[in-house]
Amino acid sequence: MKKGNPIALLPIGVFLAIYLGLGLVFEYGLKIPMGFYNIPIVIAFLVAILVACLQNRKLSFDEKLTIMGQGVGDKNIITMLLIFLVAGAFVGVVGRSSAQSVAYFMLDLIPAQFAMAVLFVVACFVSTAMGTSVGTITLITPIAVEVAQASNYDVALCVGTVVGGAMFGDNLSFISDTTIAACNGQGCDMRDKFRGNFWIALPAALGTLALILVLTLGHEPAPITNDYNLVQIIPYVLVLIGGIAGVNVFVVLLVGIVSGAVIMLVTGQTAATALLSSMGTGAAGMFETSMVAILVAAMCALIRVYGGFDALLSFIQSLFKGRKGGQLGMGLLVGTMDIATANNTVAIVMANPIAKEMSKDYGISPQRTACLLDTFSCIFQGVIPYGAQMLVAISTSAEMGHALSAFDIMGYLFYPYLLLVSSLCAIYLVKEKANA
């Protein structure tokens, strides 16, 4: 391995100091609601890139621009950006009412005494179809509160169940930005990553479902009913089937967009101009994520040339020995990034280039690497009290008349905790073929 340069990692430290440091001051020092999300992440990365540009005087500024351009121009980065935008357009087309039809349709099929278990299954399905945990929590939390009000269930249990189910889809969905970022960053096929990831997520999901059934045994809540439109479910079903079948992600998303647009127009739920506006709004919602991906690619390109990743790899290898230790090291790497940024997609994008080098050194396959990055980032993102998922769950519950704290909900986040156990078992107990 090349001799590393630890000082080259300074831009990452600057970013963490700005983003995490100011976030802690705003959130807990100044008591500003959602303080972590008042920090402009793009500005934090721009400052970090400025620091990177001031380093290594052996290279001219033009040479550094060339290096950053090469990093941004990588095929995987371009593919990631395009998928982000198309996925945003899809969500904009189908809208919240379509996802709500999916939720109430599933609740209508199952006996009311299993409503809590159904909530978890619904959250898993909708988050897998939508590719967004925050969107799923926003959609299903009001239903969870309604279930709690119709029975003696603990509201925190209901909300925690939804958050867990939302993280299931965030981890597995073919149109989730975490899946897109992990697969494209490692250069692996989404279908291969899904297959490996599924057998880690399934035991955790089944264990969560069993815990929920035990805790709710004997309760018989009133039936939860609401109007839904079966036709609106079609785009989500098509996206889910296409993704599982391994159809090209662009084709899957285009099918979802076209089918959703046709349904919305034919049923008269929206006008053509409003539909186009919604598509634009959905794509625009991915702009910050896309810009972060660009800035991270540029910053990491400089850090790599400076020898920062060689230094980090050397440090990790001194702590974690063998392929199993390397896999755990990857998980802790992306988990640390997520704790610092409170954004699992950003954490994956930042960890991608380092993990790619680790996969070569430890002989870990690209699909396994992508699986570990996505899984561990979702584990940490699902439980941190200042994450978007937790904050949305708390604010939505408050709007429904139930004040909860993050620590009320954290005790019922069965799925993320069991996903960690399942991941460790997969690393240390399941033998994986070494990467050629």
Phi, psi and omega in degrees: 000144179295153176290129184271169178230096184302329181296335180295343179277000182306319179304322177295318178298321178296317179299313181296322180296318181289309187286308181285317182298307179294326178298316179295320178297313181294315187288313189250334178278306181268356178058040177274124180304136180053043184303325181297333184265008171266354179272119179289107186296328179296318179295320179300319179289325177298319177296319180297319178294322177300317178297318179297322180290334180279346179276167173053078183287354177292337180256139176284166180296323178297321178294323178292322176297320178297317179298315180296320179297321178294323178294316180290326184281003178302141182305318182294325179292315179298316179300316180301315181298316181295319180292321176306312184292318180292321178297321177296321178296322179298311180298323179294326181289309186285330175071177184287327183297326179293315179295325179294325176297321177300315183296308183289331176297315180292322178295331182284341184274338189253142176306145188299331182291348177254024185301321181294317178296322179295322177305316180295315180297317179298314180298321177298313183293311184295319179293326177292320180287320183277329182079016181220124178285321181296317178298321179294317180296318178299321182284312191271335182303316176301325177292321179297317178295323178296320176298317180297321181290333181274002183210192177260018179294147174289129180300320180297324177296315180298314182292318178299325177298317180294316180299317178299313179297324179295323180288336175301309180289326178302324181281324190256333188303142179288339180252010174289139180295335177290318177297315180299313182296316182293314183292315181288327178293329180259354178069040179240163180283139182297325181295319179294319178296319181299317182299314179291320182293323184299320183283351170270319183285325184301310179301322179294319179293317179294320177296320177296316179299319179296317178298317180297316180296321179295315182291332184255007181299130179098343178277141177228083180291160177293152179301140177260112183235149176193160180287144175212160183243112183299327181297327182292345181284336188307311182302320180293319180296317180298317179297316181295314180296315180298320180295314180295326180286350178086017176293146180310134187300326178294319179296316179301313182292322178295320176298317179297318180295313182295313181296319179295319180295316180299314181297315181296323181282314183295321180279358177072021182282343179203157176270162182301319181294320179293324179295315178297321178296320179294321177299316179296319179295319179297316178294321180297329179296344179262000184298314182296317178300318179295317180294321177298318179300319179295312182294321179294319179299318180294314181295316182292330177297317178293315181300321180296314180296323181288344181097012181292318182290327176298320179294318181293319178298319179298320180293316181296318180294334177286337181264321186245121182254144176078173183294322180292317177296323177297322179293318177296320178300319176299315181298315180291328178299307182289329177294319177296318177299322182290319177301323183285324187257343184056032180211110186291331177292315178298320179299318179294315181299320180290323184277340186309304184296325178290316180296327180295319177293321178297320181299325178289317183290324183265356180070039181257134184293153179301319181293325177292320179298313179300320179298314181294317180299312182295314184296310183292327178294322179287327177299309182290319181295328183287344186241343181294134186291344181253013177285157181301322181299313181293318182294321178293319179298318180293313182293322179293320177297320179297322178295333179271004175093016180232110180277120179234152172255165179300325183286336172296318185281325186302331179291345183245017178273065186298318187296310179302321180294316180289331177294324176296314178299314180298321180294317179295323176295319179296325180286314190261343184247337182255124181278128178247143179297132181295148179288135183289000000 
